[in-house]
Amino acid sequence: MRFAIGVVLLAGALPAVARAEAPTLQSAIGNPDDFKLSGSMRVRYEALDGQPRAGLRDEDEQLDLRTTLFAEYDTGVVRIGGELYDSRAWLDKPGSAISANEVNTFELVQAYLAADIDNVLGDGSKATLQAGRFTLNLGSRRLVAADDYRNTTNGYTGLRADLRTKAGVTATAIYVLPQIRLPDDLPSVLDAKTEWDRESFDLQLWGGLIARPKTIAGATAEIGYFGLHERDWLDHPTRNRDLDTFSARLIRDPKVGQFDFEIEGIYQTGNIRASTAANSLVVDVRAWFIHADAGYTFPGPAKLRLSVEYDRASGDGDGPKYGRFDTLFGMRRADLAPAGIYNAIGRANISTPGLRAEVAPDPRWDAFAVYRPMWLASRTDSFSTTGVRDITGQSGNFAGHQLEGRLRYWLMPNFLRAEVNAVWLAKGEFLKTAPNAPQTGDTHYIATALTATF
């Protein structure tokens, strides 16, 4: 908590700095039209007690540092870009939640060639082709994303094509090899060793999205498909996932004085091994996910938006088919809860309505709060991403109440921003009585951060 106090003191000590012009690497090199240069640095302290996840220490803390440097040169025909990520973490103890998800040093996550082609399908249309290493944020980001809350991000190596017509219809197609963060053994992670992330045909992702604006009630309609193929590799047994994931979404963005909504349904099929053992049974997959929300943004200086939402991701039951939904490479923060050392609530075996309030009264600060009760979609599967499970189903299906919030404030506009995230999880019957549930009481999580963008 000393770091949290430090953030507060720093905020009070920076009024003069906040009035200064934000420094940037781009301005330092003279703002050339054909070259972009930018970077960021985020330091974050996280603390947790009342551990909700199985197999981890009762109390945990972590100090994260993530540094990025991005550069892109435009030759006039082809753009050449690259981005370096350096992610480190400290304060871990035996049993802490630290892995290659938090530590990945000196990694060239992006190294690509890209070309923009105008009028490819008539006047006003545009196509973009990209090859190499790059990040992806596609559609709702629930299946393919570059995670931002987590201390590391997701990178992909392969091909991407985008098309936009004059009418605003967009299409994206990808064939990529998701990057596996290395090293991933605990001693190397703790020593912050550097190793090139692995991409290979042992893990492949392909598919795409098509979206059309103003289709129904002013909303954008979107359909998508992603295929995933996975197999074992040296000293790394997997579930050999072979999945086909189909999605459909309808979204009307928030506007002041108007109702907005979003609904997305995702169906998943294919097959998967029952465990990581090479001789384990291969079972068929039948899983699904749905998200729905509706909100209203009130006129006035507060820009208050109130919304109701619902998320349900299937879990594995007693039948012959595997029913646990796999979110592939999707983010969790925008919908459900922070990652980091909390990382307990994700898009798997969960049924949860929610009430959300958001405000952004000034360009310098914004905040939100969300309350959600949570149930298991399947009593016999582990709850969400906690690892807590009762295979008999006798521990009930109510996991608890979660209240979370976030406050962000620009100490120096467009350069230095402070952020506080907090979660209170009041554990329900299941998280108290399941056989491997940590007997640690309710969960409290707080994270304070400073991010410099330059």
C-alpha positions in Angstrom: 0.0 0.0 0.0 3.0 2.3 0.3 3.0 2.6 -3.5 -0.6 3.7 -3.4 0.2 6.4 -0.9 3.1 7.5 -3.2 0.8 7.9 -6.1 -1.5 10.2 -4.1 1.5 12.3 -2.9 2.8 12.5 -6.5 -0.6 13.7 -7.7 -0.5 16.5 -5.2 3.1 17.5 -6.1 2.5 17.8 -9.9 0.2 20.9 -10.5 3.0 22.8 -12.1 4.1 19.9 -14.3 0.5 19.3 -15.3 0.4 22.7 -17.0 3.4 22.0 -19.1 3.3 20.8 -22.7 3.4 17.0 -23.0 6.8 15.8 -24.2 6.8 13.3 -27.1 9.5 11.4 -29.0 7.8 12.5 -32.2 8.3 16.2 -31.4 11.9 15.4 -30.3 12.7 14.2 -33.8 11.1 17.2 -35.5 7.6 15.7 -36.3 8.5 14.2 -39.7 5.6 13.1 -41.9 7.1 9.8 -42.9 8.3 8.5 -39.6 6.4 7.8 -36.3 8.0 7.3 -33.0 6.3 6.8 -29.6 6.7 5.0 -26.4 5.1 4.3 -23.0 6.0 3.3 -19.5 3.6 2.0 -16.9 4.4 1.2 -13.3 1.7 -0.6 -11.2 1.5 -1.9 -7.7 -1.1 -4.6 -7.0 -2.1 -6.1 -3.6 -4.6 -8.9 -2.8 -5.9 -10.7 0.2 -8.5 -13.4 0.6 -7.1 -15.3 -2.4 -10.1 -16.7 -4.5 -7.9 -19.0 -6.8 -6.9 -22.5 -5.9 -3.2 -23.3 -5.3 -1.9 -19.7 -4.7 -0.8 -17.9 -1.6 -3.5 -16.4 0.6 -2.1 -12.8 0.2 -0.2 -11.6 -2.7 1.4 -8.4 -4.1 3.3 -7.5 -7.3 5.1 -4.5 -8.7 4.9 -4.4 -12.5 6.8 -2.3 -15.0 5.9 -2.3 -18.7 7.9 -0.3 -21.2 7.1 0.0 -25.0 8.8 1.6 -27.9 7.1 1.9 -31.3 8.5 3.1 -34.7 7.0 3.1 -38.2 8.6 4.4 -41.4 6.3 5.2 -44.4 8.1 4.8 -47.7 5.1 6.1 -49.6 4.3 2.6 -50.8 5.0 0.3 -47.9 5.0 1.0 -44.1 7.7 -0.7 -42.0 6.9 -0.9 -38.3 8.1 -2.4 -35.1 7.3 -2.3 -31.4 9.4 -3.5 -28.5 7.8 -4.6 -25.2 9.7 -5.0 -22.0 7.6 -6.4 -19.1 9.0 -7.1 -15.6 7.6 -7.9 -12.2 8.9 -7.9 -8.6 7.8 -8.6 -5.0 6.8 -12.2 -5.7 7.0 -14.8 -2.9 6.6 -18.6 -3.0 3.1 -19.3 -4.3 2.7 -15.9 -5.9 0.8 -15.6 -9.2 3.8 -14.8 -11.4 4.4 -16.3 -14.8 5.2 -15.4 -18.4 1.9 -13.5 -18.4 3.6 -10.9 -16.2 7.3 -11.1 -17.4 8.5 -11.0 -21.0 11.6 -9.0 -21.4 12.9 -7.2 -24.6 10.4 -8.8 -26.9 9.9 -7.5 -30.5 6.1 -8.0 -30.4 5.7 -6.1 -33.7 7.9 -6.3 -36.8 5.8 -5.9 -39.9 5.4 -4.6 -43.5 2.1 -3.0 -44.4 0.6 -1.4 -47.6 -2.5 0.7 -48.1 -4.3 0.4 -51.4 -6.9 3.1 -52.3 -10.0 2.5 -54.5 -9.5 -1.2 -54.7 -13.2 -1.8 -55.1 -14.2 1.6 -56.6 -14.0 5.1 -55.4 -13.8 5.5 -51.6 -12.8 2.0 -50.9 -9.5 1.0 -49.2 -7.6 -2.2 -48.6 -4.7 -2.7 -46.2 -2.3 -5.7 -46.3 0.0 -6.6 -43.4 2.7 -9.3 -42.9 5.0 -10.1 -40.1 4.6 -9.8 -36.3 1.8 -7.5 -35.1 -0.9 -7.1 -32.5 -4.6 -7.6 -33.1 -7.8 -6.2 -31.7 -10.7 -7.6 -33.7 -14.4 -6.9 -33.2 -15.5 -7.0 -29.6 -12.0 -8.2 -28.6 -13.7 -11.2 -26.8 -11.9 -13.7 -29.0 -8.8 -11.9 -30.4 -7.1 -9.0 -28.6 -3.9 -7.4 -27.6 -4.4 -7.4 -23.8 -3.7 -4.0 -22.2 -4.4 -4.5 -18.5 -2.2 -7.6 -18.2 1.5 -6.7 -17.9 2.3 -8.5 -21.2 0.3 -8.4 -24.4 -0.6 -10.9 -27.1 1.4 -10.9 -30.3 0.7 -12.7 -33.6 2.8 -13.6 -36.6 1.4 -14.0 -40.1 -0.9 -12.2 -42.5 -3.7 -9.8 -42.2 -6.0 -8.2 -44.8 -8.5 -5.4 -44.2 -11.1 -3.9 -46.6 -13.4 -0.9 -46.2 -16.0 0.0 -48.9 -17.3 3.5 -49.6 -20.5 2.5 -47.8 -18.6 1.7 -44.6 -18.8 -2.1 -44.8 -15.6 -3.6 -43.4 -14.0 -7.0 -43.6 -10.9 -8.4 -41.9 -9.2 -11.8 -42.6 -6.2 -13.3 -40.8 -3.9 -16.3 -40.8 -1.5 -16.1 -37.9 0.7 -18.1 -35.5 0.0 -16.7 -32.0 3.2 -15.9 -30.2 3.9 -18.1 -27.1 5.7 -16.1 -24.5 9.1 -17.4 -23.5 10.8 -18.3 -21.3 7.9 -19.8 -19.4 9.7 -21.9 -16.7 9.4 -20.3 -13.2 13.2 -19.8 -12.5 13.7 -18.0 -15.8 10.6 -15.8 -15.2 11.9 -14.9 -11.8 15.3 -14.0 -13.2 13.6 -12.0 -16.0 15.6 -13.8 -18.7 15.2 -12.8 -22.3 14.2 -15.3 -25.0 12.5 -14.8 -28.4 8.8 -15.7 -28.2 7.9 -18.8 -30.1 5.7 -18.9 -33.2 5.1 -22.2 -35.0 2.6 -24.3 -36.8 1.9 -26.1 -33.5 -0.5 -23.2 -32.8 -2.4 -21.7 -35.7 -5.3 -19.2 -35.8 -7.3 -18.1 -38.8 -10.6 -16.5 -39.8 -12.1 -13.1 -39.9 -15.0 -10.6 -39.5 -17.4 -8.8 -41.7 -19.3 -5.7 -40.3 -22.0 -3.5 -41.8 -23.0 -0.2 -40.2 -26.6 1.0 -39.6 -28.1 -2.4 -40.2 -30.8 -2.6 -37.5 -32.0 0.4 -35.4 -28.8 2.3 -36.3 -26.6 -0.6 -35.0 -23.7 -2.2 -36.7 -24.1 -5.9 -37.5 -21.1 -8.2 -37.5 -20.4 -11.9 -38.1 -17.2 -13.8 -37.6 -15.4 -17.1 -37.6 -12.1 -18.2 -36.1 -10.4 -21.5 -36.4 -7.8 -22.7 -33.9 -5.4 -25.7 -34.3 -3.0 -26.7 -31.5 -0.7 -29.6 -30.9 2.0 -30.6 -28.4 5.6 -29.4 -28.7 8.8 -30.2 -27.0 8.3 -30.5 -23.2 4.9 -28.6 -23.6 1.9 -31.0 -23.6 -1.4 -29.3 -24.6 -5.0 -30.2 -24.9 -4.6 -30.4 -28.7 -7.4 -28.0 -29.2 -9.1 -28.1 -32.7 -11.8 -25.5 -32.5 -14.2 -23.7 -34.8 -15.7 -20.6 -33.3 -18.7 -18.7 -34.9 -19.9 -15.3 -33.7 -22.6 -12.7 -34.4 -22.9 -9.3 -32.9 -25.2 -6.3 -33.1 -24.0 -3.0 -31.5 -25.1 0.6 -31.2 -22.5 2.8 -29.7 -23.3 5.1 -26.7 -24.4 8.7 -27.5 -25.6 11.5 -25.2 -29.3 11.4 -24.8 -29.8 8.1 -26.5 -30.2 4.4 -25.6 -27.4 2.0 -26.7 -27.1 -1.7 -26.8 -24.9 -4.7 -27.7 -25.6 -8.3 -28.0 -23.1 -11.0 -29.1 -23.5 -14.7 -29.3 -20.6 -17.1 -29.9 -20.9 -20.9 -30.6 -17.9 -23.2 -30.4 -17.4 -26.7 -31.9 -14.6 -29.0 -32.7 -12.6 -31.4 -30.5 -10.2 -31.4 -27.6 -8.2 -34.0 -25.5 -9.7 -34.7 -22.2 -6.3 -33.9 -20.6 -2.8 -33.0 -21.7 -1.8 -36.7 -21.6 -0.8 -37.9 -25.0 -3.1 -41.0 -24.8 -6.1 -39.2 -23.3 -9.5 -39.5 -24.9 -10.4 -37.0 -27.7 -13.9 -35.5 -27.1 -16.2 -33.3 -29.1 -16.7 -29.7 -28.1 -20.1 -28.0 -27.8 -19.7 -24.6 -26.0 -21.2 -21.2 -26.2 -21.1 -17.6 -24.8 -23.5 -14.7 -24.8 -23.1 -11.1 -23.8 -25.9 -8.5 -23.8 -26.1 -5.0 -22.4 -28.3 -1.9 -22.8 -27.6 1.5 -21.5 -28.5 5.2 -21.6 -26.2 8.3 -21.5 -27.7 11.2 -19.7 -27.4 14.8 -21.0 -25.3 17.0 -18.7 -21.7 17.7 -17.7 -21.2 14.3 -15.9 -21.8 12.3 -19.1 -23.4 9.6 -16.8 -24.1 6.3 -18.5 -26.1 3.7 -16.7 -26.4 0.2 -18.1 -27.5 -3.4 -17.4 -25.6 -6.3 -18.7 -25.5 -10.1 -18.8 -22.7 -12.6 -19.6 -23.0 -16.3 -19.7 -20.2 -18.7 -20.7 -20.9 -22.4 -20.7 -19.1 -24.9 -18.5 -18.3 -28.6 -18.8 -21.1 -30.9 -17.6 -21.4 -34.6 -17.1 -22.3 -35.5 -20.7 -20.0 -37.0 -23.4 -19.2 -33.7 -24.9 -16.8 -31.0 -23.6 -18.8 -27.9 -22.8 -16.4 -25.3 -21.3 -16.2 -22.2 -23.5 -12.7 -21.2 -24.7 -12.2 -17.4 -25.1 -9.1 -18.0 -27.3 -7.0 -14.9 -27.1 -9.7 -12.5 -25.8 -9.5 -9.8 -23.2 -11.4 -9.9 -19.9 -11.1 -6.4 -18.4 -13.7 -4.5 -20.4 -16.5 -7.0 -19.5 -15.7 -8.9 -16.3 -12.8 -8.0 -14.0 -9.1 -7.1 -13.9 -6.4 -9.6 -14.8 -3.1 -9.2 -13.0 -2.8 -11.1 -9.7 -6.6 -11.1 -9.3 -7.4 -12.9 -12.6 -10.3 -14.9 -11.1 -13.2 -13.9 -13.3 -13.1 -14.8 -17.0 -15.2 -15.9 -19.9 -15.7 -19.6 -18.8 -18.4 -21.4 -16.7 -20.1 -18.2 -15.5 -23.5 -16.7 -15.4 -23.6 -13.1 -14.3 -25.9 -10.1 -14.7 -24.4 -6.7 -13.9 -25.2 -3.1 -13.2 -22.7 -0.5 -14.5 -22.3 3.3 -13.9 -19.8 5.3 -15.9 -18.9 9.0 -15.8 -16.5 11.2 -17.8 -17.3 14.8 -16.7 -13.9 16.2 -17.8 -11.3 15.2 -20.4 -8.9 14.7 -17.6 -10.7 12.0 -15.6 -13.2 9.2 -15.9 -14.5 6.4 -13.6 -16.8 3.4 -13.5 -18.3 1.0 -11.0 -19.9 -2.4 -11.6 -21.9 -4.7 -9.3 -22.5 -8.3 -10.4 -23.7 -11.5 -8.6 -22.1 -14.6 -10.1 -23.3 -18.2 -10.6 -21.7 -21.2 -12.2 -23.2 -22.2 -15.5 -22.3 -25.9 -14.6 -22.1 -27.0 -11.0 -19.5 -29.7 -11.8 -16.9 -27.6 -13.6 -14.4 -25.2 -12.1 -15.8 -21.7 -11.6 -14.6 -19.3 -14.2 -10.8 -19.0 -14.0 -10.4 -19.7 -10.2 -9.6 -23.4 -10.5 -12.1 -24.1 -7.7 -14.2 -27.1 -8.4 -16.6 -29.7 -6.9 -17.0 -32.5 -9.4 -20.0 -33.8 -7.4 -21.9 -30.6 -7.8 -22.8 -30.5 -4.1 -21.3 -27.1 -3.3 -24.0 -25.2 -5.0 -23.8 -22.8 -7.9 -23.6 -19.4 -6.3 -20.0 -18.0 -6.4 -20.6 -14.6 -4.8 -21.0 -10.9 -5.3 -18.3 -8.8 -7.0 -18.1 -5.0 -6.8 -15.4 -3.3 -8.8 -14.4 0.2 -9.8 -11.8 2.2 -11.7 -10.7 5.9 -11.5 -8.3 7.4 -14.0 -6.9 11.0 -14.0 -4.5 12.8 -16.3 -1.9 14.4 -14.0 -0.4 15.8 -17.2 -2.8 15.7 -20.2 -1.7 13.3 -22.9 1.4 12.4 -21.0 1.0 11.2 -17.4 -2.1 9.4 -16.1 -2.8 7.9 -12.7 -5.2 5.0 -12.3 -6.7 3.1 -9.4 -8.6 -0.3 -9.8 -10.3 -2.0 -6.9 -12.4 -5.2 -6.5 -14.3 -6.6 -3.5 -15.4 -10.2 -4.0 -17.9 -11.4 -1.3 -17.6 -15.1 -1.7 -20.8 -17.2 -2.0 -21.5 -20.8 -0.9 -19.5 -22.4 -3.7 -16.3 -20.4 -3.2 -16.6 -21.1 0.6 -17.4 -24.9 0.6 -16.0 -26.5 -2.6 -13.3 -29.1 -1.7 -10.3 -27.0 -2.9 -11.7 -23.6 -2.2 -9.1 -21.4 -0.3 -10.4 -20.7 3.2 -9.3 -17.1 3.1 -12.5 -15.0 3.6 -13.6 -12.4 1.1 -11.3 -11.1 -1.6 -9.9 -7.5 -1.7 -7.8 -6.3 -4.6 -6.4 -2.9 -5.3 -4.0 -1.7 -8.0 -2.5 1.7 -8.4 -0.6 2.8 -11.5 1.1 5.6 -13.3 1.4 5.5 -17.1 3.6 7.9 -19.1 2.9 8.1 -22.9 5.5 9.9 -24.9 
